[in-house]
Amino acid sequence: MALLGHDRYCDEIITQTDLLRELLKGADLSADVPTCPGWTLAGLVRHIGGNLRTGETAVRTGETIDDPGKQVPGVAGPDGDDPAELDAWLAEGAARYAGTLREAGPDAEARIWTFQGSTAFWVRRGLHDLVIHRADAAAAVGAGYTLAPEVAADAVDELLELFRGQQAGGSPGLAELRGPGRSIHLHATDTGAELDAEWLIEFGADGFTWRRGHAKATVALRGPLTDVLRVLYRRLPADSERVEVLGEAALLDFWLERASLG
């Protein structure tokens, strides 16, 4: 269940893009991104901007986008890696995405490759793609990373929902997570009770389920909410000093190895 309203998601597309742009000011865009092996900062910008343009085109035209290179104008970005041109291209892509999806409202439908979803789904997915790639950029330039607690909690919810969808689709990796009697507890240590930033992932004969709440589990991952999120996205190792793992760490590692978006 989405925590933020449609307009807030659209607003956050601009907010997160502006934070990313500020982070990249003066940065060497040829620098490697350690959390995305094989990518440079320029490549990261092109990935984000291309995704935004692809989503915007799908919603605006109502056409299935299965070949962005041919169907989406400007999807590859400017020639060369001039920082000012890339920055302007990224900002324009975010503005178009937020504007088009805001105007469409949350209930329009769009199809990209084989994925059909409402604009409510696509704006949320676009936001959290930005959220985690801003963390990638921060790691690459050695900067700090902060995120509004409600946005971070929604990002955890969305990731678990995506994994649940993959499970339903027969993901081989997630199929290995079947088996009763095991569970993972995620516990944010820096948020108030009103956010309820705790999650329980339980494994059963038919796969895993998850819910919000506090419960004893086979293994617990505790730490600041943004760091818990980064561990789930495999942007921070589970043995980092920033988080604490209590119980059977091997189960958490097993989950992290198999639950992945890519």
C-alpha positions in Angstrom: 0.0 0.0 0.0 1.5 3.3 -1.1 2.2 5.7 1.8 2.3 8.9 -0.3 -0.4 10.5 -2.4 -0.1 10.9 -6.2 0.8 14.6 -6.1 3.5 13.9 -3.4 5.0 11.2 -5.6 5.1 13.7 -8.5 6.6 16.3 -6.3 9.3 13.9 -5.0 10.3 13.1 -8.6 11.5 16.8 -8.9 12.8 16.9 -5.3 15.0 13.8 -5.7 16.2 14.8 -9.2 17.2 18.2 -7.8 19.1 16.6 -4.9 20.9 14.4 -7.4 21.8 17.3 -9.6 23.1 19.2 -6.6 25.2 16.2 -5.7 26.8 16.0 -9.1 27.8 19.6 -9.4 31.5 19.7 -9.9 31.8 15.9 -9.9 33.9 13.9 -12.4 31.2 12.2 -14.4 33.7 9.7 -15.7 34.1 8.4 -12.1 33.0 4.8 -11.5 29.9 4.1 -9.4 31.1 1.4 -6.9 27.5 0.2 -6.1 26.8 -0.3 -9.8 29.8 -2.1 -11.2 30.6 -1.1 -14.8 28.8 2.2 -14.6 30.1 5.7 -14.5 28.3 8.7 -13.1 27.5 9.9 -16.6 26.0 6.4 -17.3 24.0 6.6 -14.2 22.5 9.9 -15.2 21.6 8.5 -18.7 20.0 5.5 -17.1 17.8 7.7 -14.8 17.0 10.2 -17.5 16.2 7.5 -20.1 13.8 5.7 -17.7 12.0 9.0 -17.0 11.6 9.8 -20.7 10.4 6.2 -21.4 7.8 6.3 -18.7 6.6 9.8 -19.7 6.2 8.7 -23.3 4.3 5.6 -22.4 1.8 7.6 -20.3 1.5 10.5 -22.7 1.0 8.5 -25.9 -0.8 5.4 -24.5 1.5 3.3 -26.7 3.4 0.2 -25.5 7.0 1.1 -25.3 9.1 -1.9 -26.1 12.0 -0.2 -28.1 12.8 3.1 -26.3 15.7 3.8 -28.7 13.2 4.1 -31.6 10.1 5.2 -29.8 11.3 7.7 -27.2 12.7 11.0 -28.5 16.0 12.0 -26.7 16.1 8.8 -24.6 19.8 8.4 -25.0 20.6 11.9 -23.9 23.0 14.5 -25.4 26.1 13.5 -27.4 29.1 13.5 -25.2 29.3 13.9 -21.4 29.2 17.6 -21.0 28.0 18.1 -17.4 25.8 21.1 -18.2 24.0 19.4 -21.1 23.5 16.2 -19.1 22.2 18.2 -16.1 19.7 20.1 -18.3 18.6 16.9 -20.0 18.0 15.2 -16.7 16.1 18.1 -15.2 13.9 18.3 -18.3 13.1 14.6 -18.2 12.1 14.8 -14.6 9.9 17.8 -15.2 8.2 16.1 -18.1 7.7 12.9 -16.2 6.2 14.6 -13.1 4.0 16.9 -15.2 2.6 14.2 -17.5 1.9 11.7 -14.7 0.4 14.4 -12.5 -2.0 15.5 -15.3 -2.9 11.8 -16.1 -3.8 11.1 -12.5 -3.2 7.9 -10.6 -5.5 5.6 -12.6 -4.3 5.8 -16.2 -2.6 2.8 -17.6 0.8 2.4 -19.4 2.8 -0.5 -20.7 6.6 -0.6 -20.9 8.1 -3.8 -22.3 6.0 -6.5 -20.8 5.0 -4.5 -17.7 1.5 -3.1 -17.5 0.7 -0.7 -14.7 -1.2 2.3 -13.6 0.3 5.7 -13.4 0.2 5.3 -9.6 2.5 2.3 -10.0 4.8 4.0 -12.5 5.3 7.3 -10.6 6.1 5.3 -7.4 8.5 3.1 -9.4 10.1 6.2 -11.0 10.6 7.8 -7.6 12.3 4.9 -5.9 14.5 4.3 -8.9 15.7 7.9 -8.3 15.9 7.3 -4.6 18.3 4.4 -4.8 20.3 5.8 -7.6 20.9 9.0 -5.7 22.4 6.7 -3.0 24.6 5.3 -5.7 25.8 8.7 -6.8 26.4 9.7 -3.1 28.6 6.7 -2.7 30.5 7.5 -5.9 31.3 11.1 -4.8 31.8 10.3 -1.1 28.8 12.3 0.1 26.3 11.7 2.8 22.8 10.4 2.0 19.6 11.3 3.8 16.0 10.6 2.9 12.7 11.7 4.3 11.5 8.8 6.6 8.1 8.4 5.0 9.8 8.2 1.5 12.3 5.6 2.8 9.6 3.5 4.5 7.6 3.6 1.3 10.6 2.5 -0.6 10.9 -0.6 1.6 7.2 -1.4 1.1 7.5 -1.0 -2.6 10.6 -3.3 -2.9 8.8 -6.0 -0.9 5.8 -5.6 -3.1 7.9 -6.0 -6.2 9.5 -9.1 -4.8 6.1 -10.5 -4.1 5.1 -9.9 -7.7 8.3 -11.6 -8.9 7.5 -14.6 -6.6 4.0 -14.8 -8.2 5.7 -14.7 -11.6 7.8 -17.7 -10.8 11.2 -16.1 -10.1 13.7 -19.0 -9.7 15.7 -17.2 -7.0 12.6 -16.4 -4.9 11.4 -20.0 -5.3 14.4 -21.0 -3.2 13.0 -19.1 -0.3 10.2 -21.6 0.5 10.2 -23.4 3.8 8.3 -22.8 7.0 9.7 -21.7 10.3 12.1 -19.0 9.2 11.6 -15.2 9.2 13.4 -11.9 8.9 12.6 -8.8 11.0 13.6 -5.3 9.7 13.7 -2.7 12.4 14.4 1.0 11.8 16.0 2.5 14.9 15.6 6.2 14.1 11.9 6.7 13.5 8.9 7.3 15.7 6.1 4.9 16.4 3.8 6.7 14.1 5.7 5.5 11.1 5.7 1.9 12.2 9.0 1.3 10.4 9.3 -2.4 11.2 8.7 -5.3 8.8 8.4 -9.1 9.2 9.2 -11.3 6.2 8.0 -14.9 6.8 8.8 -18.0 4.8 6.2 -20.7 4.1 5.7 -23.7 1.9 4.3 -21.5 -0.8 6.9 -18.8 -0.6 7.3 -15.6 1.5 4.8 -13.1 2.9 5.5 -9.8 4.6 3.7 -7.4 6.9 4.5 -4.4 9.0 5.0 -5.0 12.6 7.3 -6.1 15.5 7.9 -9.7 16.1 10.7 -12.1 17.1 12.3 -13.6 14.0 15.1 -16.0 12.9 17.2 -13.0 12.1 16.8 -9.2 12.6 18.3 -6.3 10.7 18.4 -3.2 12.8 19.7 0.3 12.0 18.7 3.7 10.6 15.9 3.4 8.1 17.9 4.6 5.1 20.6 2.1 5.9 18.1 -0.7 6.2 16.8 0.3 2.8 20.3 0.4 1.3 21.0 -3.1 2.7 17.8 -4.4 1.1 18.8 -2.9 -2.2 22.3 -4.4 -1.7 23.9 -0.9 -1.7 25.3 -1.4 1.8 26.7 -4.7 3.1 24.8 -6.4 5.8 28.0 -6.6 7.9 28.4 -2.8 7.7 29.0 -1.0 11.0 26.0 1.2 10.2 23.6 -1.7 10.9 23.2 -4.6 13.3 22.3 -8.2 12.5 21.0 -10.3 15.3 20.4 -14.0 14.9 21.1 -16.2 11.9 22.9 -13.9 9.6 23.1 -16.6 6.9 19.4 -16.4 6.4 19.6 -12.7 5.7 22.5 -13.3 3.3 20.4 -16.0 1.6 17.6 -13.5 1.1 19.8 -10.8 -0.2 21.4 -13.1 -2.7 18.1 -14.1 -4.2 15.8 -11.1 -3.8 16.9 -8.7 -6.5 15.3 -6.4 -9.1 18.0 -7.1 -11.6 
